[in-house]
Amino acid sequence: MLQLKHLLTLLLVFFSGWVVGDSLKLDLEPGLWEHSFSMQSESGELERAMEEAKRQLEGLPAAQRRMMESMLEQQGIRFGGSSSSIQVCLTQQDIEQGSMPQQEGCEQTLAPQGDNRFRFSFRCDTNPPSSGQGEMVLESPRSYRGNAEFTTEVNGRAERMTMQQQGKWLRAECG
């Protein structure tokens, strides 16, 4: 079964792993961002793993469940019905340098496809490895939407997944 730890690693790649070329600047507001997403796997294993994780969380005694939910929220992670979200801090320095925080073991690129449209690709030499590509549209300095297709390894087999995502700026302070 797909492990929650592996799923969170993939999400961090998507939401904090853009590397922007020197000549490319993203018109984004610095601060705390919420990235909402829904994912689908070719085999359905991802969906089963997410449902199982939710069931296990719901089955915990109330105090233990609150503790687990609090730990996840401290990392900016929330799981909902058909979608979930993660919060990421984007600093002014990140924007000025033309780079976003990068996931260790991953290489990512972002290329313009018009005024507010970008294509991205990534390859992670992590355990398990993953790679993919997608598109992001900046709707304003405080919102974007996008989609991605990627391949990773689940239980020794290649697994194709798709993801729909959107991001919104929450506030200037990240704390």
N, C-alpha and C positions, 0 to 999 in steps of 0.2 A: 504494500500500500504506500502511496505517496506520503512522505513525511511532511509535517507542518514546517519543520525547520527548512527543508528544501524549498517549499513553496515561498516562505518568507525571503529566502535568498534570491529567488527569481524576482520577487516583487521589488526588492531593493535595487536590483540591476535596472529595472525599468524606470523607477521613480527617482533614483539618485545617481544614475550612471551616465548622463549625457556628457560627452566631451565635445566642445565646440571649437572649431578652428579659429585661429587668431583673427581672421578678417570677418568672422561671423559673430554678430552680437544679437542676443535675444532680448527683446523688449519685454522684460518681466519685472514685476515688483519684488523687491527683496522682502523676506519675512517668512511666516509660517504658511505652508501650502498643504491642502488636503487633496490627495490623489485618490479618486474613487475608481473602481475597476470591477469588471466581471470577466471571468475566464471560462473557457470551454476546452475540454480535452477531447482528442479523437476517440479515445477508448472509454471515456466516462470515469476513469479512475480518479482524476482530480476532483470531480464533483462528489464522488463517493467519499473521498478523503476529507473534503471540507465538511460534508454532512456529518461524518463520524466525529470529527473534531468538535463540531457544534454540539452533537449529542453528548459527547463525553464532558464537555464544559457544563452543559445544562444538568447533567447527572451528578455533579459534585455537590457536596453539602454547601449550603448558602455561603458560609464564611470562606470556604476554600474557593468557591466560584468567584466571589468578589475579589479575592486576592489575585487569582489568575487574570481576571478581567483588568484589574488595576495594573498588573505587570505588563500586559499587552498594551494598554493605553499609555503607559509611561514610555513605551517604544513607539507610540503613535499609531498603533494597529487596532482597527475595529472590524469585526466581522458582522455583517448584517444578513438579510434574507438572501437575495440573489446577487448582491454585490457587497464589496468590502472596501475599506479605505485604509490609507496609511498617511501619516503626516511627516513632512520633511521640511527642514529649515534651509532656505536659500538666502545666502548673505549677499550684501552689496559687493563684497570682494569677489565672490564667485562670479557675479554678473560682469564686473569690470575686467576680470581676468579671462572672460569668455570660456569659463569651464565650470562644470558642476561637480559635486563630490562624486568620486569614481569608486565603484565596487572593486575590491582587490581581486586580482586574477581575471579581470575583464577588460576588454578593449571595446570602446564604443565610438561611433562617429555620428555626426549630425550634419546633413547637407541641405542647403536651401532649395526649395522647389517653387519659389515665388515669394511674394512679399511676406506672407504669414504662414507658409506651409513648408514643412521640413520632412525629409526622409531620414530615418536612423537605422543603424545596424549595430549588432554587437556579437561578440564571441567571448565566452567565458571558459577558461581552462580550470574550472572548479570541479568539485566532486558532488554530483555528476556534472559533466560539461553541458553547456547550452549555447545556442546561437539563434539569431533571428533578425527580423527587420520589421519596420513599420513606418507609420506616418503620424505626424503631429501637426495640428493646426492651432496657431495662437489666435484666439478669438478677441483677446484684449490683453493688456499687461497683467490682468488679474484672472484670466481663465484660458484654458486650452482643452482640446479634445484630441483623441487619437485612437489608433488601433495597431495591433502587432500580431505577427505570426512568429512562432519560435518552436524550436525542437530541443528537447532535453532527453535525458535517459531516466526511465522509471522501471525499476525491477529488472535492469539489464536490457531493456528494450527501448528503442527510440520512440518518443512520444511527441506528436505534433499538438500544439495548443494555439488558441487564438485568444486575444484579449481586447476588450473595448475599455477605454479609459477616459477620464476627464479630470481636470485639475482646477482648483479654485484657490485663490489667495484668501487667507483667513484674517491675518493681522500682521502688523509690522514687527511685533516682538515674537521671538521664537520660543521663549521660556515658558 
